[in-house]
Amino acid sequence: MNLYQLYAFVTAAGWERSLSTRWPDAPLINNYRLLVFTNQDLPKLKTEYSTAEFKELSTEKTIEAINAGEIGPFICDINQARKIVAHFTPVEDEQNAV
């Protein structure tokens, strides 16, 4: 299996409740935290957080869901994560993004 990174946007409140010790440095993006893990971790995370609804949406749909304050996690690849972060990050802060 080829190993690659995946990203998940989770609500800041959800991160504080159960994910902050596992991902202490997750950046805050529009009241969501951005988690990084591998494709190999995803099945384990789905089992561990069995009540969560893992969503894989288009970039545009993820942005809409974040704007609506929906509960994720919203799973995406590096290219989607960059576009989503850029959407919510002012131009002067882009060098600090993904």
Buried (B, 14 or more C-beta within 10 A) or exposed (E): EEEEEBBBBBBBEBBEEEBBEEBEEBBEBBEBBBBBBEBEBBEEBBEEBEEBEEBBBEBEEBBEBBEEEBEBBBBBBEEBBBBBBBBBBEEEEEEEBB
